[in-house]
Amino acid sequence: MDDVDVMNQLQEELGIDPVRVDYKDPKHPVLKIETLEGMMIANVGDYIIKGVNGEFYLCKPDIFKKTYELVK
Protein backbone atom coordinates (compact mmCIF):
# COMPACT_ATOMS: atom_id res chain seq x y z
CA MET A 1 0.00 0.00 0.00
CA ASP A 2 1.51 3.35 -0.97
CA ASP A 3 1.08 6.76 0.70
CA VAL A 4 -1.82 7.74 -1.55
CA ASP A 5 -3.71 4.54 -0.67
CA VAL A 6 -3.18 5.20 3.04
CA MET A 7 -4.43 8.79 2.73
CA ASN A 8 -7.50 7.65 0.78
CA GLN A 9 -8.22 5.01 3.40
CA LEU A 10 -7.97 7.58 6.21
CA GLN A 11 -10.44 9.81 4.39
CA GLU A 12 -12.89 7.08 3.41
CA GLU A 13 -12.87 4.78 6.47
CA LEU A 14 -12.26 7.23 9.31
CA GLY A 15 -13.69 10.36 7.74
CA ILE A 16 -10.54 12.42 8.30
CA ASP A 17 -10.93 15.22 5.80
CA PRO A 18 -8.74 16.90 4.91
CA VAL A 19 -5.79 14.65 5.64
CA ARG A 20 -2.86 16.85 6.68
CA VAL A 21 0.66 15.49 6.33
CA ASP A 22 3.71 17.44 7.43
CA TYR A 23 6.85 16.63 5.45
CA LYS A 24 9.09 19.06 7.34
CA ASP A 25 11.38 16.07 7.92
CA PRO A 26 10.97 14.08 4.66
CA LYS A 27 12.34 10.92 6.28
CA HIS A 28 9.72 11.09 9.07
CA PRO A 29 6.46 12.62 7.83
CA VAL A 30 3.73 13.07 10.43
CA LEU A 31 -0.04 13.19 10.22
CA LYS A 32 -1.81 16.16 11.78
CA ILE A 33 -5.19 15.26 13.30
CA GLU A 34 -7.73 17.72 14.69
CA THR A 35 -8.93 16.43 18.08
CA LEU A 36 -11.06 17.87 20.88
CA GLU A 37 -7.79 18.91 22.53
CA GLY A 38 -6.58 20.69 19.37
CA MET A 39 -4.18 19.70 16.59
CA MET A 40 -2.26 16.52 17.45
CA ILE A 41 0.68 14.88 15.67
CA ALA A 42 0.43 11.19 14.72
CA ASN A 43 3.67 9.37 14.01
CA VAL A 44 4.07 6.05 12.21
CA GLY A 45 2.82 3.35 14.59
CA ASP A 46 0.38 5.56 16.52
CA TYR A 47 -3.26 4.55 16.68
CA ILE A 48 -6.04 6.87 15.53
CA ILE A 49 -9.24 6.25 17.44
CA LYS A 50 -12.62 7.55 16.33
CA GLY A 51 -14.98 8.19 19.24
CA VAL A 52 -18.71 7.51 19.32
CA ASN A 53 -19.50 11.11 18.35
CA GLY A 54 -17.05 11.18 15.44
CA GLU A 55 -14.24 12.82 17.39
CA PHE A 56 -10.65 11.65 16.95
CA TYR A 57 -8.02 10.70 19.50
CA LEU A 58 -4.42 9.66 19.12
CA CYS A 59 -3.03 6.80 21.15
CA LYS A 60 0.59 5.70 21.48
CA PRO A 61 1.17 1.96 20.85
CA ASP A 62 2.22 1.14 24.44
CA ILE A 63 -0.93 2.74 25.89
CA PHE A 64 -3.13 1.13 23.25
CA LYS A 65 -1.79 -2.35 24.11
CA LYS A 66 -2.37 -1.77 27.85
CA THR A 67 -5.89 -0.43 27.29
CA TYR A 68 -7.41 -2.60 24.56
CA GLU A 69 -7.63 -6.33 23.97
CA LEU A 70 -7.24 -7.98 20.57
CA VAL A 71 -10.40 -9.83 19.53
CA LYS A 72 -10.07 -12.54 16.88
DSSP file (Angstrom, degrees, kcal/mol; ACC not computed):
  #  RESIDUE AA STRUCTURE BP1 BP2  ACC     N-H-->O    O-->H-N    N-H-->O    O-->H-N    TCO  KAPPA ALPHA  PHI   PSI    X-CA   Y-CA   Z-CA
    1    1 A M              0   0    0      0, 0.0     2,-0.1     0, 0.0     0, 0.0   0.000 360.0 360.0 360.0 128.1    0.0    0.0    0.0
    2    2 A D     >  -     0   0    0      1,-0.1     4,-2.0     4,-0.0     3,-0.2  -0.374 360.0 -93.1 -93.6 177.4    1.5    3.4   -1.0
    3    3 A D  H  > S+     0   0    0      1,-0.2     4,-2.5     2,-0.2     5,-0.2   0.860 124.3  53.6 -58.0 -39.8    1.1    6.8    0.7
    4    4 A V  H  > S+     0   0    0      1,-0.2     4,-2.5     2,-0.2    -1,-0.2   0.909 108.0  50.2 -64.3 -41.8   -1.8    7.7   -1.6
    5    5 A D  H  > S+     0   0    0      2,-0.2     4,-2.4     1,-0.2    -1,-0.2   0.909 110.8  49.7 -61.5 -42.2   -3.7    4.5   -0.7
    6    6 A V  H  X S+     0   0    0     -4,-2.0     4,-2.4     2,-0.2    -2,-0.2   0.929 111.3  48.4 -63.4 -45.8   -3.2    5.2    3.0
    7    7 A M  H  X S+     0   0    0     -4,-2.5     4,-2.1     1,-0.2    -2,-0.2   0.912 111.9  49.4 -62.0 -43.3   -4.4    8.8    2.7
    8    8 A N  H  X S+     0   0    0     -4,-2.5     4,-2.9     1,-0.2     5,-0.2   0.902 110.5  51.0 -62.1 -40.8   -7.5    7.6    0.8
    9    9 A Q  H  X>S+     0   0    0     -4,-2.4     4,-2.8     2,-0.2     5,-0.7   0.902 108.2  51.7 -64.7 -41.3   -8.2    5.0    3.4
   10   10 A L  I  X>S+     0   0    0     -4,-2.4     6,-1.8     1,-0.2     4,-0.9   0.897 114.5  43.9 -61.4 -40.3   -8.0    7.6    6.2
   11   11 A Q  I  <5S+     0   0    0     -4,-2.1     4,-0.5     4,-0.2    -2,-0.2   0.932 121.3  37.4 -69.9 -45.9  -10.4    9.8    4.4
   12   12 A E  I  <5S+     0   0    0     -4,-2.9    -2,-0.2    -5,-0.2    -3,-0.2   0.929 125.8  32.4 -76.3 -46.3  -12.9    7.1    3.4
   13   13 A E  I  <5S+     0   0    0     -4,-2.8    -3,-0.2    -5,-0.2    -2,-0.1   0.870 132.8  26.0 -85.1 -37.9  -12.9    4.8    6.5
   14   14 A L  I  <<S-     0   0    0     -4,-0.9    -3,-0.2    -5,-0.7    -2,-0.1   0.698  97.1-126.0 -97.6 -21.8  -12.3    7.2    9.3
   15   15 A G      < +     0   0    0     -5,-0.7     2,-0.8    -4,-0.5    -4,-0.2   0.711  49.2 159.6  82.5  19.9  -13.7   10.4    7.7
   16   16 A I        -     0   0    0     -6,-1.8    -1,-0.3    17,-0.0     3,-0.2  -0.682  24.8-162.2 -77.2 111.7  -10.5   12.4    8.3
   17   17 A D        +     0   0    0     -2,-0.8     2,-0.1     1,-0.3     3,-0.0  -0.931  67.5  23.0-148.8 120.1  -10.9   15.2    5.8
   18   18 A P  S    S-     0   0    0      0, 0.0     2,-0.5     0, 0.0    -1,-0.3   0.545  83.0-146.1 -82.8 157.8   -8.7   16.9    4.9
   19   19 A V        -     0   0    0     -3,-0.2     2,-0.6    -2,-0.1    14,-0.1  -0.776  15.7-157.8 -84.1 125.0   -5.8   14.7    5.6
   20   20 A R  E     -A   32   0A   0     12,-0.7    12,-3.0    -2,-0.5     2,-0.4  -0.926  11.6-177.5-111.6 121.0   -2.9   16.9    6.7
   21   21 A V  E     -A   31   0A   0     -2,-0.6     2,-0.6    10,-0.2    10,-0.2  -0.966  14.3-151.1-118.4 132.3    0.7   15.5    6.3
   22   22 A D  E     +A   30   0A   0      8,-2.9     8,-1.9    -2,-0.4     3,-0.3  -0.908  13.8 179.8-105.1 117.2    3.7   17.4    7.4
   23   23 A Y        +     0   0    0     -2,-0.6    -1,-0.1     6,-0.2     4,-0.1  -0.027  40.0 126.5-103.8  28.0    6.8   16.6    5.5
   24   24 A K  S    S+     0   0    0      1,-0.3    -1,-0.2     4,-0.1     3,-0.1   0.901  86.0  35.1 -52.6 -41.9    9.1   19.1    7.3
   25   25 A D  S >  S-     0   0    0     -3,-0.3     3,-2.2     3,-0.3    -1,-0.3  -0.905  83.6-161.6-109.5  98.6   11.4   16.1    7.9
   26   26 A P  T 3  S+     0   0    0      0, 0.0    -1,-0.1     0, 0.0    -2,-0.1   0.741  88.8  55.2 -56.3 -25.2   11.0   14.1    4.7
   27   27 A K  T 3  S+     0   0    0      1,-0.2    -3,-0.0    -3,-0.1    -4,-0.0   0.689 119.2  31.8 -80.4 -17.4   12.3   10.9    6.3
   28   28 A H  S <  S-     0   0    0     -3,-2.2    -3,-0.3    -5,-0.0    -1,-0.2  -0.537  77.7-177.0-139.3  69.4    9.7   11.1    9.1
   29   29 A P        -     0   0    0      0, 0.0    15,-0.3     0, 0.0     2,-0.3  -0.349  12.1-153.0 -66.5 151.1    6.5   12.6    7.8
   30   30 A V  E     -A   22   0A   0     -8,-1.9    -8,-2.9    13,-0.1     2,-0.5  -0.899  10.5-127.4-125.3 155.4    3.7   13.1   10.4
   31   31 A L  E     -AB  21  42A   0     11,-2.7    11,-3.5    -2,-0.3     2,-0.6  -0.874  17.7-145.7-102.1 131.2    0.0   13.2   10.2
   32   32 A K  E     -AB  20  41A   0    -12,-3.0   -12,-0.7    -2,-0.5     2,-0.4  -0.877  19.0-172.6-100.6 123.0   -1.8   16.2   11.8
   33   33 A I  E     - B   0  40A   0      7,-2.8     7,-3.0    -2,-0.6     2,-0.6  -0.954  21.9-133.3-119.8 130.3   -5.2   15.3   13.3
   34   34 A E  E     + B   0  39A   0     -2,-0.4    22,-0.4     5,-0.2     5,-0.2  -0.733  37.2 171.1 -80.9 121.8   -7.7   17.7   14.7
   35   35 A T  E >   - B   0  38A   0      3,-2.2     3,-1.6    -2,-0.6    22,-0.1  -0.674  51.9 -95.1-121.2 176.8   -8.9   16.4   18.1
   36   36 A L  T 3  S+     0   0    0     20,-0.6     3,-0.1     1,-0.3    21,-0.1   0.770 128.1  52.5 -63.7 -24.6  -11.1   17.9   20.9
   37   37 A E  T 3  S-     0   0    0      1,-0.4    -1,-0.3     0, 0.0     2,-0.2   0.412 123.8 -99.9 -89.9   0.6   -7.8   18.9   22.5
   38   38 A G  E <  S-B   35   0A   0     -3,-1.6    -3,-2.2     2,-0.0    -1,-0.4  -0.703  72.4 -10.5 112.4-167.0   -6.6   20.7   19.4
   39   39 A M  E     -B   34   0A   0     -2,-0.2     2,-0.3    -5,-0.2    -5,-0.2  -0.535  66.6-171.2 -72.3 126.7   -4.2   19.7   16.6
   40   40 A M  E     -B   33   0A   0     -7,-3.0    -7,-2.8    -2,-0.3     2,-0.5  -0.856  19.2-127.4-119.4 155.3   -2.3   16.5   17.5
   41   41 A I  E     -B   32   0A   0     -2,-0.3     2,-0.5    -9,-0.2    -9,-0.2  -0.905  17.8-160.7-106.8 122.3    0.7   14.9   15.7
   42   42 A A  E     -B   31   0A   0    -11,-3.5   -11,-2.7    -2,-0.5     2,-0.2  -0.900   8.3-163.4-103.2 126.2    0.4   11.2   14.7
   43   43 A N    >   -     0   0    0     -2,-0.5     3,-2.3   -13,-0.2   -13,-0.1  -0.599  41.5 -72.4 -98.8 165.2    3.7    9.4   14.0
   44   44 A V  T 3  S+     0   0    0    -15,-0.3    -1,-0.1     1,-0.3     3,-0.1  -0.376 124.2  27.2 -56.0 130.3    4.1    6.0   12.2
   45   45 A G  T 3  S+     0   0    0      1,-0.4    -1,-0.3    -2,-0.1     2,-0.1   0.144  91.2 123.1  99.8 -18.5    2.8    3.4   14.6
   46   46 A D    <   -     0   0    0     -3,-2.3    -1,-0.4    14,-0.1     2,-0.4  -0.400  60.1-123.8 -72.6 154.0    0.4    5.6   16.5
   47   47 A Y  E     -C   59   0B   0     12,-3.1    12,-2.4    -3,-0.1     2,-0.6  -0.803  12.6-150.6 -98.5 140.6   -3.3    4.5   16.7
   48   48 A I  E     -C   58   0B   0     -2,-0.4     2,-0.5    10,-0.2    10,-0.2  -0.961  16.4-164.8-109.8 121.0   -6.0    6.9   15.5
   49   49 A I  E     -C   57   0B   0      8,-3.1     8,-2.4    -2,-0.6     2,-0.6  -0.902  10.0-150.7-111.6 132.0   -9.2    6.2   17.4
   50   50 A K  E     -C   56   0B   0     -2,-0.5     6,-0.2     6,-0.2     5,-0.1  -0.905  20.2-141.5-102.4 120.5  -12.6    7.5   16.3
   51   51 A G    >   -     0   0    0      4,-3.8     3,-1.8    -2,-0.6     6,-0.0  -0.127  29.5 -95.5 -74.7 174.0  -15.0    8.2   19.2
   52   52 A V  T 3  S+     0   0    0      1,-0.3    -1,-0.1     2,-0.1    -2,-0.0   0.708 125.2  49.1 -65.7 -21.3  -18.7    7.5   19.3
   53   53 A N  T 3  S-     0   0    0      2,-0.1    -1,-0.3     0, 0.0     3,-0.1   0.199 125.7 -96.9-103.2  15.8  -19.5   11.1   18.4
   54   54 A G  S <  S+     0   0    0     -3,-1.8    -2,-0.1     1,-0.3     2,-0.1   0.479  79.9 138.6  86.5   2.6  -17.1   11.2   15.4
   55   55 A E        -     0   0    0     -5,-0.1    -4,-3.8     1,-0.0     2,-0.3  -0.453  45.8-130.2 -79.4 155.7  -14.2   12.8   17.4
   56   56 A F  E     -C   50   0B   0    -22,-0.4   -20,-0.6    -6,-0.2     2,-0.3  -0.822  21.7-177.3-111.2 147.6  -10.7   11.6   16.9
   57   57 A Y  E     -C   49   0B   0     -8,-2.4    -8,-3.1    -2,-0.3     2,-0.4  -0.973  18.6-137.1-134.9 149.6   -8.0   10.7   19.5
   58   58 A L  E     -C   48   0B   0     -2,-0.3     2,-0.4   -10,-0.2   -10,-0.2  -0.862  19.5-170.9-104.7 146.1   -4.4    9.7   19.1
   59   59 A C  E     -C   47   0B   0    -12,-2.4   -12,-3.1    -2,-0.4    -2,-0.0  -0.984  20.4-129.2-140.9 126.2   -3.0    6.8   21.2
   60   60 A K     >  -     0   0    0     -2,-0.4     4,-2.5   -14,-0.2     3,-0.4  -0.419  30.8-113.5 -69.8 148.8    0.6    5.7   21.5
   61   61 A P  H  > S+     0   0    0      0, 0.0     4,-2.3     0, 0.0     5,-0.2   0.845 113.4  52.8 -55.8 -40.0    1.2    2.0   20.9
   62   62 A D  H  > S+     0   0    0      1,-0.2     4,-1.3     2,-0.2     5,-0.1   0.897 113.0  43.8 -66.1 -38.7    2.2    1.1   24.4
   63   63 A I  H  > S+     0   0    0     -3,-0.4     4,-1.7     2,-0.2    -1,-0.2   0.894 111.6  54.2 -70.3 -40.6   -0.9    2.7   25.9
   64   64 A F  H  X S+     0   0    0     -4,-2.5     4,-2.8     1,-0.2     3,-0.3   0.926 108.4  48.9 -58.5 -45.9   -3.1    1.1   23.2
   65   65 A K  H  < S+     0   0    0     -4,-2.3    -1,-0.2     1,-0.2    -2,-0.2   0.824 113.2  47.3 -66.4 -31.6   -1.8   -2.4   24.1
   66   66 A K  H  < S+     0   0    0     -4,-1.3    -1,-0.2    -5,-0.2    -2,-0.2   0.749 119.7  39.5 -77.3 -24.5   -2.4   -1.8   27.8
   67   67 A T  H  < S+     0   0    0     -4,-1.7     2,-0.3    -3,-0.3    -2,-0.2   0.826 112.4  48.2 -96.6 -36.8   -5.9   -0.4   27.3
   68   68 A Y     <  -     0   0    0     -4,-2.8     2,-0.4    -5,-0.2    -1,-0.0  -0.755  65.7-140.6-114.9 154.5   -7.4   -2.6   24.6
   69   69 A E        -     0   0    0     -2,-0.3     2,-0.3    -3,-0.0    -3,-0.1  -0.937  23.9-118.1-115.1 133.8   -7.6   -6.3   24.0
   70   70 A L        -     0   0    0     -2,-0.4     2,-0.5    -5,-0.1    -5,-0.0  -0.530  27.3-159.3 -69.5 128.3   -7.2   -8.0   20.6
   71   71 A V              0   0    0     -2,-0.3    -1,-0.0     1,-0.1    -2,-0.0  -0.948 360.0 360.0-111.7 128.8  -10.4   -9.8   19.5
   72   72 A K              0   0    0     -2,-0.5    -1,-0.1     0, 0.0    -2,-0.0   0.400 360.0 360.0-106.2 360.0  -10.1  -12.5   16.9
